Amino acid sequence: MTVLVRLCALLLVVASVSACSVRNPIESNSPDSEVAAARYVDSGPKQLTLYTMISNDTGAGAHTSILINASERVAFDPAGSFRTDGIAAKNDVVYGMTPYLVDQYTRFHARETYHVVLQTIEVSPEVAEMALRKAKTLGPVLEAQCALTTSQLLSSLPGFEDAPRSYYPRKLMDYFTAKGATYDRLFEYDDDDKSKVLAAFVPEYESVPTN
């Protein structure tokens, strides 16, 4: 493969995953006290939910992340930008994924140019816990490596050893389809500038009325 071909291939990868273009520096990590305080335990089944952001224009995958429901529920959001005051995050793991925050997280990724595909697979408590531990070791993730890093997490789990190691979010989406995952999509047509969404974000503890 010539240098020019390699360069073109690299540019294609970067273009296809342009949405995961933020490396979250260690300095931006929430304090341990905030991470601990945000901890949320969901009583539902242990699950892995793959998020894939899809271009409404081209159908190409642009970002990959995964919601992990284990002894606590977190989102592994590699090189993602869902970060602002009131959101506890450390090394690309977003903590405290309550139903409210899951809704905010999902809607944050849907916009006039992209929709979100959500695919869920139930797993054993042991596998869910392994995924949680692995997610906590993988960040901060380099730009344009969201799908690759998520695939590394998945392939380390029993039953997912055959997960494709790929830079392309759609390959992981197709893999989850083949594994029999549930399938749902969210379309929204608000402004493409999601910084406005974060600017308007209201932390859950502020959004709950007090008596």
C-alpha positions, 0 to 999 in steps of 0.5 A: 500500500502506497503512502498516498493510499494509506493517507487517503484511508486514514482521512476516510476513517477520520471523516467517518467518525468525525463526531468522536473528535474530542479527547477529554483530558485528565484535567477535566475529570470530575473529582472522586467525590462527585463520581461517588455521589453520582453513582446510580444503580438500576434495578433492571436486567444487566445489559449492554446498550450500543449507541451508534450515531448515523448520518442522515445524509450518507448513512455512515456511522459517526460515533459509538458509545455503550451504556453498561448496566452492572452494579452501577449504570454508566456510559462509556463515551469514548472521545465524546463531548457529553460533558458539562457542569452537573455531569460526573465523568472520568476517563470517558466514563459518564457516571450516574446514568439515571433514566433522566440522564440516559434520556438527556444523553440519547437526545444529545446525540440526535440532531438534524444531521444525525440519528441514533441507533440503540441496540441492547443485549442482556448479559450475565451480572458477571459479564456486565461487571467485567464491562464496567471494570474494563470501561474504567481502564480505557480512557481518555480515548484518542480522537476518532477511536470511539468504535475501535476502543468500544470494540476492544472493550467488547472483545474482552468479554465472554461471548463477545470475543468475536467482536470486530476490531474496527474504526467504523461504528456501523461494523459494531452496529451490524455485529450487535444486530447479528447477536440478536440485539433489540433495535430502536432509533431516535430522530430529532431535528433540533439545531446541529450545534449541540453545545447549545444543548449542554449550555441549557442542561439542567442537572437532575438535582436541580430539575426535581421540584422541592417541597 
